Structure formats: structure tokens, C-alpha cells
Amino acid sequence: MRELRDTLRKLPPSRKKSPKYRGKSIAEILAMPYSTTLSIKTVNVIVEAISSMYEWAIREQLLAFNPAICRSYGIVRVTGDAF
């Protein structure tokens, strides 16, 4: 999800409407120069929609967990004095 969010943050707004970007892949668009990118609010709306879709899939028992939610199972942070 982090990679998706970071990629969305680099994309220009209205990429589907602009003839400049039409027919190009995401990689090609990212390689092009442009002055503005999607707003943080737009990126958050997209990520929330994806997360909602995953939550629906969990309720329908299609998925066991929501990969859009950052979870750290069993990870313990150790400070320098632990050893």
C-alpha cells in the first residue's frame, strides 16, 4: 500500500482527461515532466476507497485480513541496551 500511495502522490491531476497523458502507462507518465501532482486529499480518498473494498472482501469472507491497513504482527522493537 505504501508503494501505491507514493506512486499516486507522483501522478499529475486529470491524467485520464488530458490528451498529453492519454494512452500512456503509469511508468511513462511518471517519467514525464509535469508541474503539479495529485493532492494529498485525493490520494487519501483513493487509499480509503481501496481499504473499504478490502473491508468488504473481509466481510464477504473473500480475504482474511486488510492489506491496506499497516499492521505489525509480532514485531518487537529492540533498543541498543537490549543485548
Disulfide bonds with the S-S distance in Angstrom:
none
